[in-house]
Amino acid sequence: VANLIIFHILFVLFVWTYWKSIFSLLVQPGKKYHMSYADKERYENEERPEVQRQILAEIARKLPVYTRTGNGACAVRILTSTLLLFSRVNNCIGFSNYKFFLLFLAYSLLYCLYIAATVFKYFIKYWT
């Protein structure tokens, strides 16, 4: 009985976060986080990936993001990867549902590990 309760709790969390990450309304970040037209043109016209990363790093340094450490290098890496994520994933997983996507990954891992742990005994018994 305890196994069924744990299974269903993990299943409900798994399905809920899947639903929230897939069917959340897309929300764009505020205008202060958008690239200017000149920066966007400069980024799109550049063909070399390393120069594109450098352009994104310059843009990220100008954004109004404050860190606890005062070091902007971590914020630049995060914002650069986030800007790349928005452009490459077409905002399927983006600003509004990123948290639910990470929760979905965590609950799916727990769900799979729980199922593997409960079935392992029977798997070994079948093959011996």
C-alpha positions in Angstrom: 0.0 0.0 0.0 2.8 2.4 0.8 4.4 1.7 -2.6 1.2 2.6 -4.3 0.9 5.9 -2.4 4.4 6.9 -3.1 4.0 5.9 -6.8 0.9 8.0 -7.2 2.4 11.0 -5.4 5.4 11.0 -7.7 3.1 10.3 -10.7 0.9 13.3 -9.9 3.9 15.6 -9.4 5.5 14.4 -12.6 2.3 14.9 -14.7 1.6 18.3 -13.0 5.0 19.8 -13.8 4.8 18.4 -17.4 1.5 20.1 -17.8 2.7 23.4 -16.4 5.9 23.4 -18.5 4.1 22.5 -21.8 0.9 24.5 -21.5 2.0 27.6 -19.6 1.3 30.9 -21.4 4.4 32.3 -22.9 5.5 35.5 -21.2 8.3 37.7 -22.6 10.8 39.4 -20.4 10.4 43.1 -19.8 11.5 45.6 -22.4 14.6 46.5 -20.4 15.9 43.0 -21.1 15.4 43.1 -24.8 18.2 43.7 -27.3 18.2 47.0 -29.1 17.7 47.0 -32.8 21.4 47.9 -33.5 22.6 45.1 -31.2 20.3 42.6 -32.8 21.4 43.5 -36.3 25.1 43.3 -35.2 24.5 39.9 -33.7 22.6 38.5 -36.7 25.1 39.8 -39.2 28.0 38.2 -37.5 28.7 34.7 -38.7 31.4 33.5 -36.3 30.1 32.0 -33.1 32.9 33.3 -30.9 32.2 36.9 -31.9 28.5 36.3 -31.4 29.2 35.1 -27.9 31.3 38.2 -27.3 28.5 40.5 -28.6 26.0 38.7 -26.2 28.5 39.2 -23.3 28.7 42.9 -24.0 24.9 43.2 -24.2 24.5 41.2 -21.0 26.9 43.5 -19.1 24.6 46.4 -19.9 21.5 44.7 -18.5 20.1 45.7 -15.1 21.0 42.5 -13.2 22.4 42.6 -9.7 24.3 39.8 -8.1 25.1 39.2 -4.4 28.8 38.9 -5.0 29.1 42.0 -7.1 30.9 40.0 -9.7 29.0 40.2 -13.0 30.8 37.4 -14.7 28.3 34.8 -13.5 25.4 36.9 -14.5 26.9 37.4 -18.0 27.2 33.6 -18.4 23.7 33.0 -17.3 22.2 35.8 -19.4 24.2 34.8 -22.4 23.0 31.2 -22.2 19.4 32.5 -21.6 19.5 34.7 -24.7 20.8 31.8 -26.7 18.1 29.6 -25.2 15.4 32.1 -26.3 16.7 32.3 -29.8 17.4 28.5 -30.3 14.4 26.9 -28.6 11.9 29.3 -30.0 10.6 30.0 -26.5 9.1 26.6 -25.9 10.9 26.5 -22.6 11.7 30.0 -21.7 11.1 32.8 -19.3 7.7 31.8 -18.0 8.0 28.0 -17.6 11.7 27.4 -17.0 11.1 26.6 -13.3 8.4 24.0 -14.2 10.7 22.4 -16.8 13.4 22.0 -14.2 10.9 20.6 -11.7 9.7 18.2 -14.4 13.2 16.9 -15.0 13.7 16.4 -11.2 10.4 14.6 -10.7 10.9 12.5 -13.8 14.3 11.4 -12.4 12.7 10.5 -9.0 9.8 8.7 -10.8 12.2 6.6 -12.9 14.5 5.8 -10.0 11.5 4.8 -7.8 10.1 2.5 -10.5 13.6 1.0 -11.1 14.1 0.4 -7.4 10.7 -1.3 -6.9 11.1 -3.5 -10.0 14.7 -4.4 -9.5 13.9 -7.3 -7.1 11.6 -8.9 -9.7 14.0 -8.2 -12.5 16.8 -10.1 -10.7 14.4 -12.9 -9.8 13.4 -13.3 -13.5 16.9 -13.6 -14.8 18.2 -16.1 -12.2 
